[in-house]
Amino acid sequence: MSWFRAFVLACCLAALAACGFRPLHATYRDGAVNDDLATIYVASIADRVGQQVRNELVDLLNPKGVPANNIYRLEVQLSATSPPSVLSSDELASRRNYRLNAHYQLTSADGKSSFLSRRYLAVTSFDIVSSEFATLAANDYAQELAAKQVAEEIATQLTLYFTSKR
């Protein structure tokens, strides 16, 4: 490697270090962010989609299972709509959007202190076809995909919250 390339590489690395870049899941002097995430109890969420969101959250926040030491509690409320998004020339819906609204709040385990409260909207869509079974299967898949998007967004926001506390 030439001296010029080495110099440019060193400058780039120095600039990256100076910008305050920190990995989300890094281990810090007072522990890892993953340790904080593992202390979150995810409360039950109503309905089938709510169960999918909860299961995905439990897997993302604490892959080892339910936390033994609950310091935090995560409450999630979901509401879903499925309005038609494309109308054909005979005014029949040919496509639907599945919209999953989530409001989530991170509190202390006893519920006395609130740390984080946010909203998120996941939108997926599916085609309405002549086969009723295929339309139902597409609807189920759209719900599953929206549940996964909501869970991943909540996990990311919680990770950012705990990283910013360090």
DAPEQUI-V299664 format. One record per residue. N is the residue number from 0. SS is DSSP state (@ for helix, = for strand, . for the rest). PHI is phi in degrees with one decimal (NA if undefined). PSI is psi in whole degrees, -180 to 180 (NA if undefined). Layout:
# DAPEQUI-V299664
N_SS_PHI_PSI / N_SS_PHI_PSI
This chain:
# DAPEQUI-V299664
0_._NA_136 / 1_._-72.9_162 / 2_@_-62.4_-37 / 3_@_-64.3_-45 / 4_@_-63.6_-40 / 5_@_-64.2_-39 / 6_@_-65.4_-45 / 7_@_-63.1_-43 / 8_@_-62.0_-43 / 9_@_-63.4_-41 / 10_@_-64.5_-41 / 11_@_-64.4_-43 / 12_@_-65.2_-38 / 13_@_-66.1_-40 / 14_@_-66.0_-40 / 15_@_-64.3_-41 / 16_@_-68.0_-33 / 17_@_-77.9_-19 / 18_._-78.9_-8 / 19_._88.3_16 / 20_._-61.7_130 / 21_._-137.1_132 / 22_._-63.8_144 / 23_._-63.3_-43 / 24_._-103.4_32 / 25_._-73.8_159 / 26_=_-96.0_126 / 27_=_-107.3_175 / 28_._-57.7_-37 / 29_._-96.0_18 / 30_=_118.7_-180 / 31_=_-100.3_153 / 32_@_-61.9_-35 / 33_@_-59.7_-31 / 34_@_-66.6_-38 / 35_@_-66.7_-44 / 36_@_-61.8_-34 / 37_._-71.2_-11 / 38_._-96.0_10 / 39_=_-94.8_125 / 40_=_-93.0_126 / 41_=_-94.1_116 / 42_._-69.3_157 / 43_._-61.2_145 / 44_._-122.7_135 / 45_._-67.1_154 / 46_@_75.3_171 / 47_@_-65.4_-44 / 48_@_-64.9_-37 / 49_@_-62.0_-39 / 50_@_-64.4_-39 / 51_@_-64.2_-43 / 52_@_-62.1_-47 / 53_@_-61.7_-46 / 54_@_-61.2_-41 / 55_@_-66.3_-41 / 56_@_-62.8_-44 / 57_@_-60.3_-42 / 58_@_-66.2_-39 / 59_@_-75.0_-40 / 60_@_-81.1_-38 / 61_._-144.9_85 / 62_._-61.1_-16 / 63_._-82.3_-9 / 64_._123.6_-162 / 65_._-70.3_135 / 66_._-67.6_140 / 67_._-80.4_-31 / 68_._-115.2_93 / 69_._-81.6_111 / 70_._-99.8_-33 / 71_=_-122.3_158 / 72_=_-131.4_133 / 73_=_-110.9_120 / 74_=_-107.5_132 / 75_=_-128.9_129 / 76_=_-114.5_133 / 77_=_-118.2_147 / 78_=_-141.1_137 / 79_=_-124.9_146 / 80_=_-135.9_158 / 81_._-141.1_70 / 82_._-76.9_152 / 83_=_-67.2_142 / 84_=_-114.4_-24 / 85_=_-132.5_128 / 86_=_-109.4_137 / 87_._-81.3_179 / 88_._-64.1_-26 / 89_._-92.6_16 / 90_._64.1_29 / 91_._-101.0_142 / 92_=_-68.1_135 / 93_=_-116.9_-7 / 94_=_-152.9_144 / 95_=_-127.3_146 / 96_=_-97.8_136 / 97_=_-105.7_116 / 98_=_-110.6_121 / 99_=_-115.4_108 / 100_=_-90.6_132 / 101_=_-125.9_133 / 102_=_-118.8_122 / 103_=_-128.1_150 / 104_=_-141.5_130 / 105_=_-99.9_122 / 106_=_-127.2_173 / 107_=_-69.2_163 / 108_._-59.8_-33 / 109_._-84.5_-7 / 110_._81.4_6 / 111_._-82.4_-28 / 112_._-119.4_136 / 113_=_-108.6_132 / 114_=_-108.4_-34 / 115_=_-152.2_135 / 116_=_-142.7_123 / 117_=_-145.1_169 / 118_=_-125.2_153 / 119_=_-149.5_143 / 120_=_-121.7_123 / 121_=_-108.1_133 / 122_=_-124.8_124 / 123_=_-126.4_167 / 124_=_-141.1_161 / 125_=_-150.7_155 / 126_=_-84.9_145 / 127_._-100.1_117 / 128_._-114.9_177 / 129_._-68.6_-27 / 130_._-82.5_118 / 131_@_-64.1_-38 / 132_@_-63.0_-44 / 133_@_-64.5_-38 / 134_@_-66.6_-42 / 135_@_-64.2_-41 / 136_@_-64.3_-40 / 137_@_-66.4_-38 / 138_@_-63.5_-44 / 139_@_-61.4_-41 / 140_@_-66.7_-39 / 141_@_-63.3_-40 / 142_@_-65.0_-43 / 143_@_-63.0_-42 / 144_@_-65.8_-42 / 145_@_-64.8_-40 / 146_@_-61.1_-42 / 147_@_-65.2_-42 / 148_@_-62.1_-44 / 149_@_-61.7_-47 / 150_@_-62.6_-43 / 151_@_-65.9_-39 / 152_@_-65.8_-44 / 153_@_-62.5_-45 / 154_@_-62.0_-40 / 155_@_-64.8_-44 / 156_@_-65.5_-38 / 157_@_-66.5_-40 / 158_@_-62.4_-44 / 159_@_-63.4_-39 / 160_@_-61.2_-48 / 161_@_-71.3_-31 / 162_@_-67.2_-39 / 163_@_-69.3_-23 / 164_._-73.9_-15 / 165_._-89.6_NA
